[in-house]
Amino acid sequence: MLLGIDHLVIAVTDPDAAAALLEAELGLAATGGGRHEAGTGNRLVFLGDAYLELIGVWDRALALTHPIGAAVVRALDAGAPGLVTYAIATDGARREAMRLRAAGSAISDAIAGSRVRPDGETVAWQCAFPPLLGPAEAPFLIEHELSGAEWGEEARRARASFVHPFGGTARLVGVELAVPDPKATATAYASAVGIVVPPGPGAVPGEREAQIGEQSVRLVPLGGEPVGDAAGSEPDARVGIRATAGGRVLRDLLGVRFARL
């Protein structure tokens, strides 16, 4: 079963510097992270069990061998850091991948992944990937191994009550993506991961919107009617975060527009 948005993959040149920027500007603390064997490393900003993954590259050749690493390399090579893809949490990646493939999806089988934390503990998961990752492509699926200092019951309870530096708890409420053709992207979502994204309420012509678990995913035309109230050009990705303290904060950071609500 698909549970909701698991995490947003944000390509950055320096994960530590990106984490410091998010804390300084939005009051959100990075409390996890580590190094992947496939040439990338990250810092994680947890929003309950959802999180922002600030990911950079430490070995380009290795990164290019992995779907996520390759997407990050493409973004950084193009001088366009920002959101490159995102993950949908599932309670059975292998089962979901088999079901989708039987229905004609080109999604991969479930692939095991892991990361070594700074304390030496290994965090493990399984992912299933569509043929291509990108902001205008379908998301991938992930199932975490629910154990240890990061995904065990005690860790998850602590995350639920974690007070960020701005003075409250925070949750991911949704993501909005500006894509060249929302209808085509919606078709990719349906065929690859079985997520139907119907036409939205109509505030922006051509928009599409779906609820996945507790979060919303909104697709709007690239270069269409501006959304949001910050001055300047619109980033292609906008992320909504609900906070339990402080007022509304809107910031364009790391190629993403963050709205702390």
C-alpha positions in Angstrom: 0.0 0.0 0.0 1.2 3.5 -0.8 1.4 5.5 2.4 2.3 9.1 1.3 5.3 11.2 0.4 8.4 9.7 2.0 11.0 12.3 1.1 12.0 14.9 -1.4 15.4 14.6 -3.1 17.1 18.0 -3.4 20.4 18.1 -5.3 22.9 20.4 -3.7 26.7 21.0 -4.2 27.4 20.8 -0.4 24.9 19.0 1.9 26.4 20.5 5.1 26.2 24.0 3.7 22.6 23.4 2.5 21.6 22.1 5.9 23.1 25.2 7.6 21.2 27.4 5.2 17.8 25.8 5.8 18.4 26.1 9.6 19.4 29.7 9.3 16.5 30.7 7.0 13.7 28.4 8.0 14.6 27.2 11.4 14.6 23.5 10.2 17.4 21.3 11.6 19.1 18.5 9.8 19.4 15.6 12.3 20.5 12.7 10.1 22.5 11.8 7.0 25.6 9.9 5.9 27.3 8.4 2.9 25.9 6.1 0.2 28.2 3.5 -1.4 27.0 4.7 -4.8 28.9 8.0 -4.7 26.5 10.3 -2.9 26.1 11.7 0.6 23.3 13.5 2.3 21.9 15.4 5.2 18.3 14.8 6.3 15.8 17.2 7.6 13.0 15.2 9.2 9.4 16.5 9.2 7.9 13.7 11.2 8.6 10.6 9.2 8.8 12.5 5.9 12.0 14.4 5.2 14.0 16.5 2.9 17.1 14.8 1.5 19.9 17.3 0.8 22.1 15.2 -1.5 25.4 15.8 -3.1 28.0 13.8 -5.0 31.4 12.6 -3.6 32.2 10.2 -6.5 30.7 11.2 -9.9 31.5 7.9 -11.6 29.8 5.9 -8.8 26.9 8.3 -8.7 26.2 7.7 -12.4 25.6 4.0 -11.7 22.6 4.7 -9.6 19.2 6.2 -10.7 19.2 8.8 -8.0 22.9 9.6 -8.3 22.5 10.0 -12.0 19.6 12.4 -11.6 21.6 14.5 -9.1 24.6 14.6 -11.4 22.4 15.8 -14.3 21.0 18.6 -12.2 24.3 19.7 -10.8 26.0 19.5 -14.3 23.3 21.7 -15.7 23.8 24.3 -12.9 20.3 23.6 -11.7 20.3 22.4 -8.1 16.9 21.7 -6.6 14.3 19.0 -6.4 15.2 16.2 -8.8 12.7 13.6 -7.7 10.8 12.3 -4.7 9.8 9.1 -3.1 6.5 7.6 -2.1 6.5 5.4 1.0 5.1 1.9 0.8 4.8 -1.0 3.3 5.8 -3.5 0.6 8.2 -2.3 -2.2 8.7 -5.8 -3.6 5.0 -6.6 -3.6 4.1 -3.2 -5.2 6.8 -3.5 -7.9 5.6 -7.0 -8.8 2.0 -5.8 -9.0 2.8 -2.8 -11.1 5.0 -4.8 -13.5 2.3 -7.4 -13.9 0.0 -4.5 -14.9 2.5 -3.3 -17.6 4.6 -0.8 -15.7 8.2 -0.4 -16.6 9.2 0.1 -12.9 12.2 -1.8 -11.7 12.1 -4.7 -9.3 12.8 -3.7 -5.7 16.4 -2.9 -5.2 18.1 -3.0 -1.8 19.9 0.2 -0.7 21.8 1.3 2.4 23.6 4.2 4.0 26.2 4.3 6.8 25.4 6.9 9.5 28.1 8.9 11.2 27.7 6.7 14.3 28.5 3.6 12.1 25.0 2.2 12.0 23.8 1.0 8.6 20.3 2.2 7.6 18.6 -0.1 5.0 15.7 0.2 2.6 14.3 -1.1 -0.7 13.4 1.1 -3.7 11.6 0.5 -7.0 12.4 3.0 -9.8 10.6 4.1 -12.9 12.8 4.2 -16.1 13.8 7.8 -15.7 13.9 10.1 -12.6 13.2 13.8 -12.9 10.9 16.6 -11.7 8.5 15.9 -14.6 8.7 12.1 -14.2 7.0 9.7 -11.9 8.3 9.4 -8.4 10.0 6.2 -7.1 8.8 3.9 -4.3 10.6 3.2 -1.0 10.2 0.8 1.9 12.4 1.5 5.0 13.7 -1.2 7.3 11.9 -0.2 10.4 14.6 -0.7 13.0 17.6 0.9 14.6 18.4 4.4 15.7 16.8 6.0 12.6 13.6 4.0 11.8 13.0 2.0 15.0 9.8 2.8 17.1 11.7 5.0 19.6 13.3 7.1 16.8 10.0 7.6 15.1 8.3 8.7 18.3 11.2 11.2 18.9 10.8 12.6 15.4 7.1 13.1 15.9 7.7 15.4 18.9 11.0 17.0 17.7 11.1 20.7 18.2 13.0 22.4 15.4 15.1 25.6 16.0 12.2 27.8 14.9 10.4 26.7 18.0 7.9 24.0 17.0 7.3 20.7 15.3 7.0 20.5 11.5 5.2 18.2 8.9 5.4 18.0 5.2 1.9 18.8 3.8 2.6 18.8 0.0 4.7 19.5 -3.0 3.8 21.5 -6.1 5.8 20.9 -9.4 5.8 23.1 -12.4 6.2 20.7 -15.4 6.0 21.2 -19.2 2.8 19.1 -19.6 0.9 18.2 -16.4 -1.3 15.8 -18.3 1.7 13.9 -19.7 3.3 13.8 -16.2 0.0 12.5 -14.7 0.0 9.8 -17.4 3.5 8.8 -16.3 2.4 8.7 -12.7 -0.5 6.3 -13.5 1.5 4.0 -15.8 4.7 3.8 -13.6 3.4 3.8 -10.0 -0.3 3.5 -10.3 -1.1 7.0 -8.9 -4.0 8.8 -10.6 -3.6 12.6 -10.6 -6.9 14.1 -11.9 -7.6 17.6 -13.0 -7.3 20.1 -10.1 -9.9 22.5 -8.8 -9.1 25.0 -11.6 -7.2 27.8 -9.9 -4.5 27.4 -12.6 -5.6 26.2 -16.1 -4.3 22.7 -16.7 -3.3 21.9 -13.2 -3.7 18.4 -11.7 -3.8 17.4 -8.1 -3.8 14.2 -6.0 -3.8 13.3 -2.3 -1.3 10.6 -1.3 -1.7 9.7 2.3 -1.5 12.9 4.3 0.2 15.0 1.6 -0.9 16.6 -1.7 0.9 16.5 -5.0 0.1 19.3 -7.4 1.2 19.5 -11.1 1.0 22.9 -12.7 2.1 24.1 -16.2 5.7 25.4 -16.4 5.7 29.1 -17.0 2.0 29.4 -16.3 0.2 31.6 -13.8 2.4 32.4 -10.9 1.7 30.6 -7.6 2.7 32.0 -4.2 3.3 35.5 -3.0 7.1 35.9 -3.0 8.6 38.4 -5.4 10.8 37.2 -8.3 10.8 34.2 -10.6 9.1 31.1 -9.6 11.2 28.0 -8.8 9.9 24.8 -10.5 9.3 23.1 -7.1 7.3 24.4 -4.2 7.2 22.6 -0.8 4.6 23.2 1.9 5.6 22.6 5.5 3.1 22.9 8.4 4.7 24.3 11.6 3.2 24.4 15.1 4.9 27.7 16.0 5.8 31.0 14.4 4.1 32.8 11.5 4.1 32.1 7.8 7.5 32.1 6.2 8.2 31.9 2.4 11.7 31.4 1.1 13.4 30.5 -2.2 16.3 28.3 -1.2 18.3 25.6 -2.9 16.3 26.0 -6.1 13.0 25.3 -4.2 10.3 27.6 -2.8 9.6 26.6 0.8 6.3 27.7 2.5 6.3 27.3 6.2 2.7 27.5 7.1 
